[in-house]
Amino acid sequence: MFSSLAKGRSVVKNFLRAQDTESTMNAFRTLGVAIDDRRDTLLIDGRGLHGLTEAPDVIDCRNSGTTIRLISGVLAGNPFFSVLTGDESLRSRPMGRVIKPLRLMGADIGARSEDRYPPLAIRGGRLTGITYEMPIASAQVKSSVILAGLYAEGETVVVEPARSRDHTERMLPAFGADIVVDGLAVRVRPGSELLARETEVPGDFSSAAFFIIAALITPGSEILARNVGMNPTRTGLLQALGKMGAGVTILNRREVSGEPVADILCRGGAHLRATDIAGEDIPALIDEFPVLCVAAAYAEGTTTIRGAGELRVKESDRIKSMATELGKMGASVEEFPDGLSITGTGRLRGAVVESHGDHRIAMSMAVAGLAAQGSTTINGAAAVGISFPAFFDTIRRLTA
């Protein structure tokens, strides 16, 4: 996204090959950006903040909430008409949280079902900077407003109730944007042109998390995950696992393209113990919730996770999905409106489970099945392609 909005040719190395990132790439192609896709490396000829052109058709964001919410902030500031849609799952995800601040900035934006769900229609134009206090910590909403702030007249300030992922405010200044982080507030001053640069993408912590848990719950296992992004707004799972007594060691800490990176060594056999996860812990492990539930099912005692109501409006209702599917495998689970409690049984049993069309549910149930007694069948397993198409190939390689 940022390379597309920068002037000149940017190079993106270690590109994550997945349906969501391809959705973003294709969206910007329809807006006139030339992208030379060389598999792990992209060459992107950016058009500058004001060089995008009107798409000739509806922009299909497929399953990517990140794509549709962030690009809304960009399109709100561009003087043409756009329509954004996605697959059945994305068309049921709430968009009012993005529409509200963009309208406060002067955007002409609407959605179906009284501005709740995609498709979105945006007639871009002049925006005015605002100070927006977010009711819920959300990196997607924050990033959308930051991007709109690049086009606005005057300063835009976004204030979060808790720190969410900060990749946007880390990366945009490297492209030349005038952005200042002050505690939980992010200040955006318009007027700076973005300039092309080279970026190396760290390994995705959320993808590594499945193998971290797989190793921990399988006695005798050892996995070294190399070059993993260790952004502190992303690694709440490691803090939770530390409280559970997991055998995780962080090695070779360094920085890559402005992001902290390390290797993660995981050894199975440690006796996991239950823990409590509170609402303030959730933003830093929001995507790892499903696989953390798997670890809890193998831990001694009752793990309680609360303050996670946001998980009900992800690709699936992840609270309900994990409670249902782990229950099929013999886990003792109690569901709450904003979370659940899991009493570890020490061993799950194989079962036929559903992905609910959710990539993280599919991968979490695969991890649960690895350590379970008997065979596990995952219906809808193809959903892993949304973020990690090589997941099952990697599982086969590790368990050969």
C-alpha positions in Angstrom: 0.0 0.0 0.0 2.6 2.5 1.1 4.9 1.8 -1.9 1.9 2.4 -4.2 1.4 5.8 -2.7 5.1 6.7 -2.8 6.8 8.3 -5.8 9.3 6.0 -7.6 10.1 2.3 -7.6 10.0 0.5 -4.3 11.3 -3.0 -3.7 9.5 -5.3 -1.2 11.5 -8.4 -0.3 10.2 -11.5 1.5 6.6 -10.7 0.3 4.0 -12.9 2.1 2.4 -14.9 -0.6 -1.3 -15.3 0.5 -4.8 -14.5 -0.6 -5.1 -11.4 1.6 -1.8 -9.8 0.4 -2.7 -10.6 -3.2 -6.1 -8.9 -2.7 -4.2 -5.7 -1.7 -1.8 -6.0 -4.6 -4.7 -6.5 -7.1 -6.7 -3.6 -5.6 -3.8 -1.2 -6.2 -3.3 -2.5 -9.7 -6.9 -1.6 -10.5 -6.1 1.9 -9.3 -3.3 2.3 -11.9 -0.2 1.1 -10.0 2.2 -1.1 -11.9 3.5 -4.0 -9.8 6.1 -6.5 -11.1 5.4 -9.7 -9.1 8.5 -11.8 -8.8 7.1 -14.2 -6.2 9.1 -13.3 -3.1 10.0 -9.8 -4.3 7.8 -7.1 -5.7 8.8 -4.1 -7.7 6.2 -1.4 -7.3 6.1 1.8 -9.4 4.3 4.1 -7.0 2.0 6.8 -8.3 2.4 9.2 -5.4 -0.4 10.2 -3.0 -2.3 12.0 -5.8 -1.5 9.8 -8.7 -4.1 6.9 -8.3 -6.8 6.6 -11.0 -10.4 5.6 -10.8 -10.9 1.8 -10.9 -12.9 0.7 -14.0 -14.8 -1.8 -11.9 -15.7 -2.8 -8.3 -12.6 -3.5 -6.2 -12.8 -7.0 -4.8 -11.0 -7.2 -1.4 -12.0 -10.9 -1.1 -11.6 -12.0 2.6 -9.2 -9.2 3.6 -10.5 -6.8 6.3 -7.1 -5.1 6.3 -7.4 -4.3 2.6 -11.0 -2.9 2.7 -10.5 -0.8 5.8 -7.1 0.7 5.0 -7.8 1.4 1.4 -11.0 3.2 2.5 -8.8 5.8 4.1 -6.8 6.2 0.9 -9.8 6.4 -1.4 -11.6 8.9 0.9 -8.9 11.5 -0.1 -8.8 10.8 -3.8 -11.2 12.7 -6.2 -13.0 9.8 -7.8 -15.7 7.2 -7.2 -14.9 3.7 -5.8 -16.9 0.7 -4.7 -15.3 -1.9 -2.4 -16.7 -5.4 -1.8 -15.5 -8.8 -0.8 -16.5 -12.4 -0.2 -19.4 -13.6 1.9 -17.4 -13.4 5.1 -16.1 -9.9 4.5 -19.5 -8.7 3.6 -20.7 -9.5 7.1 -17.9 -7.7 8.9 -18.6 -4.3 10.5 -17.5 -1.2 8.6 -19.3 1.5 10.7 -16.1 1.8 12.8 -14.2 3.1 9.7 -17.1 5.0 8.2 -17.7 7.1 11.3 -14.2 8.8 11.6 -13.9 9.2 7.8 -17.2 11.0 7.7 -16.1 13.2 10.5 -13.2 14.1 8.2 -15.6 15.0 5.5 -15.6 11.8 3.5 -18.6 10.9 1.3 -18.8 7.2 2.2 -21.6 4.8 2.8 -22.4 1.1 3.0 -25.3 -1.3 2.9 -27.6 -2.2 5.8 -27.5 1.4 7.2 -23.8 1.8 6.8 -22.9 -1.4 8.6 -21.6 -3.9 6.0 -19.8 -4.0 2.6 -20.1 -3.1 -0.2 -18.7 0.4 0.5 -19.2 3.3 -1.9 -16.8 6.2 -1.6 -16.8 9.4 -3.5 -13.4 10.8 -2.5 -12.6 14.5 -2.1 -11.5 17.1 0.3 -10.8 16.0 3.9 -10.2 17.9 7.1 -8.0 16.8 10.0 -9.7 15.7 13.2 -8.9 14.4 16.7 -10.5 11.0 16.9 -10.7 9.0 20.2 -11.3 5.4 19.2 -13.8 3.5 21.3 -12.0 0.2 20.6 -8.3 -0.4 20.0 -8.0 -1.4 16.3 -5.0 -1.2 14.1 -7.1 -1.4 11.0 -9.3 1.6 12.0 -6.3 3.6 13.3 -4.4 3.0 10.0 -7.4 3.9 7.9 -7.6 7.3 9.7 -3.9 7.8 9.5 -3.9 7.2 5.7 -6.8 9.6 5.3 -4.9 12.1 7.4 -2.2 12.2 4.7 -4.8 13.8 2.4 -6.5 16.1 5.0 -6.1 19.8 5.6 -4.7 20.3 9.1 -3.4 17.8 11.6 -5.1 14.5 12.3 -4.8 12.9 15.7 -5.9 9.3 16.5 -6.1 8.3 20.2 -6.5 4.7 21.2 -7.7 3.2 24.5 -4.9 0.7 24.3 -1.9 0.1 22.0 -2.8 -1.9 18.9 -0.4 -3.0 16.2 1.8 -0.2 15.2 3.3 -1.3 11.8 1.7 1.7 10.0 3.2 4.4 12.3 6.5 2.6 12.2 6.7 2.3 8.4 5.1 5.4 7.0 7.8 7.8 8.4 10.4 5.7 6.6 8.6 6.6 3.4 8.7 10.3 4.4 5.4 10.8 6.2 5.3 13.4 9.0 3.9 11.2 11.8 4.6 11.5 15.6 3.6 8.9 18.2 2.9 10.4 21.6 1.8 7.6 24.0 -1.5 6.3 22.8 -1.9 9.2 20.3 -0.7 9.2 16.7 -0.3 12.7 15.0 -0.4 13.0 11.2 0.7 16.2 9.5 -0.1 16.3 5.8 2.0 17.8 3.1 5.0 15.5 2.9 5.4 13.5 -0.3 6.0 9.7 0.2 9.2 8.5 -1.5 10.0 5.0 -2.7 12.3 2.7 -0.6 13.3 -0.9 -0.1 11.6 -2.9 2.5 12.3 -6.4 3.8 9.2 -8.0 5.4 10.0 -9.9 8.6 8.5 -13.4 9.1 4.9 -13.3 10.3 4.6 -13.9 14.0 0.9 -14.9 13.6 1.9 -17.7 11.2 4.8 -18.8 13.4 2.4 -19.0 16.4 0.9 -22.2 15.1 4.2 -24.0 15.1 5.2 -22.6 18.4 2.1 -24.1 20.0 2.5 -27.4 18.0 6.0 -27.9 19.4 5.0 -27.0 23.0 2.1 -29.5 23.2 4.0 -32.3 21.5 6.5 -34.0 23.8 10.0 -34.4 22.3 9.4 -31.7 19.7 11.9 -28.9 18.9 11.3 -26.1 16.4 13.4 -23.1 15.5 11.4 -20.4 13.8 13.8 -18.0 12.1 13.5 -14.3 11.2 10.2 -13.8 13.0 8.9 -10.3 13.5 8.9 -9.5 17.2 7.0 -6.2 17.2 5.8 -5.8 20.9 2.3 -5.0 19.7 2.2 -8.4 18.1 3.8 -10.8 20.6 1.4 -10.9 23.5 1.2 -14.7 22.9 4.8 -15.0 24.2 3.9 -13.2 27.4 0.9 -15.5 27.9 3.1 -18.6 27.2 5.7 -17.3 29.7 3.0 -17.3 32.4 2.1 -20.8 31.4 5.6 -22.1 31.9 6.3 -22.8 28.2 9.7 -23.7 26.9 10.3 -20.8 24.6 13.7 -19.1 24.1 14.3 -15.9 22.0 17.6 -15.8 20.1 19.5 -13.5 17.8 17.5 -10.3 18.3 18.0 -7.7 15.6 16.2 -5.1 13.5 15.0 -5.4 9.9 13.5 -2.5 8.0 12.6 -0.8 11.3 11.0 -3.8 12.9 12.4 -6.0 15.7 13.2 -9.5 14.5 14.5 -12.7 16.3 14.6 -16.5 16.1 12.3 -18.4 18.4 13.3 -21.8 19.8 10.4 -23.9 21.1 10.8 -27.2 22.9 8.0 -29.5 23.9 7.8 -31.4 27.2 7.4 -28.4 29.6 4.3 -28.8 31.8 1.9 -26.0 30.8 -0.2 -24.5 33.5 -3.3 -22.4 33.2 -3.4 -18.7 33.2 -5.8 -15.7 33.0 -5.8 -13.4 30.0 -7.4 -10.0 30.6 -8.9 -7.4 28.2 -5.7 -5.3 28.1 -3.8 -8.3 26.9 -6.0 -9.0 23.9 -4.8 -6.4 21.3 -1.3 -7.9 21.3 -2.6 -11.4 20.7 -5.8 -10.9 18.8 -4.9 -13.2 16.0 -3.3 -15.8 18.2 -6.5 -16.3 20.3 -7.6 -19.5 18.5 -4.2 -21.3 18.9 -3.8 -20.0 22.5 -7.1 -21.8 23.2 -5.5 -25.0 21.9 -2.5 -24.6 24.3 -5.0 -24.0 27.1 -6.7 -27.3 26.4 -3.4 -29.0 27.0 -2.5 -27.0 30.2 -3.2 -28.0 33.8 -6.0 -26.0 35.4 -8.6 -23.6 34.0 -7.5 -20.8 31.6 -9.8 -17.8 31.4 -9.8 -15.3 28.6 -12.0 -12.2 29.0 -12.4 -8.8 27.3 -12.2 -10.4 23.8 -15.6 -9.5 22.4 -14.0 -8.1 19.3 -13.2 -11.7 18.3 -16.9 -12.3 17.5 -16.7 -10.1 14.4 -13.6 -11.6 12.8 -13.6 -14.0 9.8 -15.8 -16.1 12.0 -17.1 -15.7 15.6 -13.8 -17.0 16.9 -15.1 -17.3 20.5 -18.0 -19.5 19.5 -16.0 -21.4 16.8 -13.2 -22.4 19.2 -15.6 -23.4 22.0 -17.6 -25.6 19.5 -14.7 -27.3 17.8 -12.6 -27.9 20.9 -15.7 -29.3 22.6 -15.9 -31.8 19.8 -12.4 -33.0 20.7 -13.2 -33.4 24.4 -12.1 -30.1 25.8 -14.0 -28.6 28.7 -15.0 -25.1 27.5 -17.4 -22.5 29.0 -18.3 -19.6 26.7 -18.9 -16.0 27.8 -20.0 -13.0 25.8 -16.5 -11.6 25.7 -14.4 -14.8 26.0 -14.3 -18.3 27.4 -12.7 -20.5 30.0 -10.9 -23.8 29.1 -10.1 -26.5 31.6 -7.2 -28.5 30.3 -7.7 -32.2 29.9 -4.1 -33.0 29.0 -5.1 -34.8 25.9 -7.7 -34.2 23.2 -9.3 -36.9 21.0 -9.5 -36.8 17.2 -12.8 -35.6 15.7 -14.4 -34.2 12.6 -14.2 -30.4 13.0 -15.2 -27.3 11.0 -13.0 -24.3 10.0 -16.1 -22.0 9.7 -14.3 -20.6 6.7 -11.7 -19.0 9.0 -8.0 -19.6 8.2 -6.9 -19.3 11.8 -9.6 -21.7 13.1 -8.5 -24.2 10.4 -4.8 -24.0 11.4 -5.6 -24.1 15.1 -7.6 -27.2 14.8 -4.8 -28.8 12.8 -2.4 -28.1 15.7 -4.9 -29.5 18.1 -5.2 -32.6 16.0 -1.4 -33.1 15.8 -1.3 -33.9 19.5 -4.7 -35.6 19.8 -5.4 -39.3 20.1 -6.8 -40.6 16.9 -7.5 -38.9 13.6 -8.8 -35.4 13.0 -10.6 -34.3 9.9 -10.9 -30.5 9.2 -13.7 -29.5 6.9 -13.1 -26.3 5.0 -9.3 -26.6 5.5 -8.6 -24.7 2.2 -9.3 -21.5 4.2 -5.6 -21.6 5.3 -4.8 -20.1 1.8 -6.0 -16.7 3.1 -2.9 -16.1 5.1 -0.6 -19.2 4.9 -1.0 -21.3 1.7 2.0 -23.4 2.6 0.7 -24.4 6.1 -0.1 -28.0 5.5 3.1 -28.6 3.4 5.1 -27.2 6.3 3.2 -29.5 8.7 4.1 -32.5 6.5 7.7 -31.5 6.3 8.0 -31.1 10.1 6.3 -34.4 10.9 7.8 -36.5 8.1 
